[in-house]
């Protein structure tokens, strides 16, 4: 979204009007651009800079990350944006900021800690009907998304810390595996393919290639 930076999956105000970027969509978009640059493609540095600005604006006073990023306004602090409902996007945003040269290991670690502490609220909405339901407006289809980004964030921590964090998060993930060996965060049978694929990505994250970092363009 050129005027404010970042990306969103929907534009409630209309396609031709400026809309508020989504924190987790912006984080995912940035990581795609980091990978593109690492693969040798030309990436507009100004687009990346605006998106990183967006992610910095998404941070709330307690380290939480707002769902939607309003330009030139502080991050929201309503129930939907408080830490128990934001743990997935906290991991994605702090990982993207660190990879983009704007974050810190301490912030990534804090996001993973929050994920472990508040995982219950995410699990309470897993495989339930409805979408954004109270008290923290968590939709069930963010369950596997959050696991995936927690697993990614762990790999950005110092090597001597990773094993314990992997163990803690993998135990949480394995605790909700279905009897048939699959994972599903929705009420539909069809979504077990997605859930299982995401779970396998999480479990194999320690062996995955290192995540790309944003590097300044060479002259």
N, C-alpha and C positions, 0 to 999 in steps of 0.2 A: 504494500500500500504506500505509494511514493510519498504522500504528504506526511505520514507519521511513521513509516517504516514497519517492517514485520509482515506477517501473514495471518489470515484467518480462513476458516473453512466456510464461513457464511458472512454475508453482508446485509444485515437486517435493514439498513437504511437505503438499500438499492445499490446495484452494481456500479453505477457511475458516481456514487457519493463516497466520501471518506468514511470508513468504518474503523472501529477499534480493533487492533490486532489481538490475536489470541496468543498467550504466552507459550503454550506447549506446541502450537503450530509453528510459531516463530523459531523456537528451539530446534525443532525437527528440520525446518527449512534451512537454518544455518548449518546444521551438521551435514546436510546434503551438499551445500556449497563448499564446505571445508573439504569434503571428499572429492568434489569436482576439481577444486584447485590442486589438490594433491595428485590427481590423475592427469594433470596437465592442461585442463580446460581454463579458459579465460573467465574470471569471475569479477564482476564490478565491485570494487572495494567499497564504494559509497553505499551500495545496497547492504553489504554486510555491516558497515558501520551504523547505519540507521537501525538495522534490526538489533544490533547489540545495545544500542541506546534504549530501544523498546524493552529489552529484557531487564536492563537495569532499572527502568521505571516500574517494572512489574513487582519488584520486591517490596514487601510490606515491612512494618516496623519490627516484627518478631521473626523475620527471616522467611515468612510465608510468601507465597507468590500468587498474585491475583490471576483470575481466570481470563479476564479481558483487560486490555491495557488502554487506559484513557490518556490521550495526549495532554501533556502539561498539567496533569492532576495526580495527586499522590495515590499510591496503590490502595485499593478498596480494603476495608477491614470488616465487612459483613460476614455472617456465618459461612457463606459459600466460599469465601476467600481465606478463612482461617486455616491454621496449620493442619488439623485433622482431615480436612477436605482437599488440601493442596499438596499432599506428600508426593504424588506422582509428578506433578509439574514442577515442584521444587527440585527434584532430582534432574529432570530434563533441562531446566533453565540454568541451574548452577553448573551442570556439565558443559552445556553449550557456551556459557560465559567463560569458564576456565579454558576450554579449547580455543576460544576466540581471543584470549589474552586479557580478559576483563575480570575474571573471577579469581577464586583462591581455593586451595585445597581445604582450608578450614570451612569454607562455605559448603563445599561439596560434602565433606564429612558430616556437617550439621544436617544437611538435607537427608543423607542416608540414615543418620540417627533418628531423625523425625519419622522417617518411613517405618523403621522398625518399631518405634514407640507407639505410633498411631495406626499401625496396620489393621488393628481391629475394626476401625471405622470403614476402611476400604472393604474388608472381608464381610462386614455386615450387609453391604449392598451387593455382594457377588451373587450372581444367579437369581436376582430378584426382579420382579416386574417393575415397569416404570423406568424413568430415566433419572433426572436430577431430583432426588428426594432428600428430605431433611434427615438429621439436623444440619448436615454440612453440604447438602445438595450434590452428593456423589452419585454418579451414574455407574451402573454395574460394568459397562464396557470400558471403563478406565482401569479395571482391576489388573488385567494383563499388561496394559500400557504402563502402569506404574511399576510393576515388577520388572519390565524390560528396562526402564530407565534407571531404576535402582541398581540393577545389575551392571549397566553401563557406567554409572557413576562410581561404583566400587572400584572399577578398573583404573580410575583416575587417582585413586588414593596411593600413598606410599606402599611399596611392595610388602613391607613387613606388617601392614595392617589388613591387607586384602583377604587373607585366608579366613580370619574370624568373621569378617563381614559377609563373605561368601557363604560361610556355614550358616549364619543366622538367617539370611534371606532365602537360601535354598531350603532350609527347614520349613520356613513359612510356605514356600511354594509347594513343596512336597506334601504338606499337611492337607492341601485341598485337591490333590489328585483324585480323580474319580476311580471307581473300582475297575473299570475297563482299561485304566492306564492313561486316560486322556485328561485334558483340562478344559473347562468351559466357564466363562464368566457371565454368560447370558442364560435365558430360559429356553433357548432354541437349540435343538439338536444340531442344526446346521453350523452353529458357531463354534463347535468343538474343534473343528479343523484349525481355525484361527487361534483359539486358545492354546491348543497343543503345540502349534508352530511357535507361538510366542514363548511358551514354557521351555521348549527346546533351545531357542535362542538364548534365554536367560541362563540355562544350565551350561551351555557351551561357551558363554561369554569369556571365561578365563583363557580359552584357547583361541579366541577370535583375534584377528589382526588388530594392532594398536589403532585407536581412533585418530583420525586426521586432526591436525591443529591448523588454525588459520595463520598463515605466514604472509608477511608483506610481499607484494609483487616485486619481482626482480627487475631492475632497470633493463 
